[in-house]
Amino acid sequence: MRPAGPPPAARRRPGRPRPVRELLLVAALWLIYSSGRFAADGHVAAAMANADRVWDLERLLRLPGERGVQELLGTGHLVAAANSYYAFVHFPATAALLLWVYLRRPGAYRRVRTTFALLTGAALAVHLIFPLAPPRMLAGTGLVDTGRRYGPAVYGPPDADDLANQYAAMPSLHVGWALLVALTLIALTRGRRRALWLLHPALTLLVVVGTANHYWLDALVAVALVAAAGAATGLARAGRTRPHYPGRVASVRETVAAVLSGRIGYEDGLDRLTVAPATEVDPVLTAALFDASARLFRDGWQPAELHRVVARRGDPAQAHLITDAVAAYLRGFKPRAVDPRWLAQAGELDARVWWGTDDEYAGQVTRRRRTDRIALIDAFLGALRVLASLPPIEVLVPPPGRVARTHRAAGNEAMLHRVRALLAKAEATTFPAEAEAFSAKAQELISRHSLDEALVGAGDTAVTPYARRLGVDHPYESEKASLLDAVARANRCQVVWSPEFGFATVFGFDADIDAVDLLHASLLVQAHRAMARAEPPGGKAGRARLKTFRQSFLIGYAVRIGERLAAADRAALAGAEDAAALLPVLASRETQVREARERAFPRTVRGRGFKVDSEEGWESGRTAADRATLH
């Protein structure tokens, strides 16, 4: 047997309501309000008499004169800006707030929406009971209708306006809604300067009075109605009340786990963690971040790779958290227990422990990054979601605690230093012939060193192929990866492209992978420069074909570069003194590289060929490749 119905906790519908139902409800409420306003129309004599009474009462209460505010606006751009604010900010600001609360603070949405409905309903009741003409209609006050005189105008002539009831000045819903927008944002955000939201109702008050659409008393009545509606719905508690969720998640740790597993929505989890005490939330989020990062480091991810993936999928704030996670992981190991390549990547990220205890870390991030608490928790949850989605990958660089002594040829660093120097000179000069000379010398060094190392390392079991992951930046990642593949093939390496992570794994011998890394980086710089010069002109037609031009350019560039590099390699091999002895050595190396790739990726899929949609881009790319210097 089972219960006839769901338990009480499940019958409640926390979080955001269904969007279609909510849109229909809001539309129905607005239709009722609009119909009520028109029902209050037609009482012109009563509205004008009430206007005289309100004007006299304000003078009796010694309230500031509306005319003084209007004179401050003048007759130029300032009064036109005030008219525009009155006409175009009222509804969009309120709609934007409701949408934001619906999407980002769903636990408070019903309370906020109901408060707006109560305020608007109370305003309608006042319209029906007390019709009131705005001050711009009163004679003898010196006030003018700034909308009709200076524009933009919201209302037409009162006796011919079928779209609005102009005799419903009290209360001012412009002021009421603006104040409610500000109070809602203050209640639902945690920024230190959130009180600045009150500038919106303050500015709205000056606008409605200065444009002679409302009296001071209209605004005071609106404030009173906002207070009553907010008290009835408990709006002030919206930012302090802990939301409830299906299943009644009991702890912060379980809330984080429920968000990552999808048992509760991301926004619902963000709401719950935001209103929970920081002393409970911060240690859990910090531990979850550091533990998830440590798991991935043990599973083959390197610091630069993890930082790159999170930055691609998330935002800079999440990438900063990964940098700190690298530092937190490293602090548990002595430097001699960490592979130098791992240390080098951590150094490039500037990963260091700058905070005190881990329990204090999240709070110190808030102060260091000058962010609010909601953004902080959002960054933590976003980073954790990315980390949870990442699988183990091939261990190419041993993580801290498992140092593997790699064999590098003694002359590699000296050769790389000379090549980098030539590369820098080639890119710095503005003379093509000089750049070609520097680059040709660099290519000669690379080819000669690679062949020499192959002969020296023949028969040495310590010299084995390995792999390195190289990042490929967007946009046009696949096209750029094709250039990397062309460079790798010409240097006896093999590439496996992982588009979901934005990196390619290059398999080969030490000197060859170094050459691939240098060549690919340099050729990309040259490709971007040449592509910028060859791009079609602007305008709609130019923008429409720009993407296909760039894709075709990079494809043509990669194909032609591959042809040039292969020809250069064949020439270097033909000119070698021990060419006959090199052939079996190179064949053996090719087999070793292929076997290393197959061990790491036993199941791979050959990439599809590229479709060239722009002949202009293809030809421009090949031409640029012919002019490129081969570093």
Buried (B, 14 or more C-beta within 10 A) or exposed (E): EEEEEEEEEEEEEBBBBEEEEBEEBBEEBEEBBBEBBEEBBEBBEBBBBBBEEBBEEBEEEEEEBBBEBBEEBEEEEEBBEBBBBBBEBBEEBBEEBBEBBBEBBBBBBBBBBBBBBBBBBBBBEBBBEBBBBBBBBBEEBEBBBBBBEBEEEBBEEBEEEEEBBBBBBBBBBBBBBBBBBBBBBBBBBBBEEBEEBBEBBEBBBBBBBBBBBBBBBBBBBBBEBBBEBBEEBEBEEBBEBEBBBBEEBEEBBBBBBBBBEEBBBBBBBBBBBBBBEBEEBBBBBBBBBBBBBBBBBBBBBBBBBBBBBBBBBBBEBBBBBBBBBBBBBBEEBEEEEBBEBBBEBBEEBEBBEEBEEBBEBBBBBBEEBEBBBBBBBBBBBBBBBBBBEBEEBEBBBBBBEBBEEBEEBEEBEEBBEBBBEBBBBBBEBEEEEEBBBBBBBBBBBBBBBBBBBBBBBBEEEEBBBBBBBBBBEEEBBBBBBBBBBBBBBBBBBBBBBBEEBBBBBBBBBBBBBBBBBBBBBBBBBBBBEBBEEBBBEEEEEEEEBBBBBBBBBBBBBBBBBBBBBBEBBEEBBEEBEEEEEBEEBBEEBBEBBEEBBEEBBEEEEEBEEBEBBBEBBBBBBBBBBEEBBBB
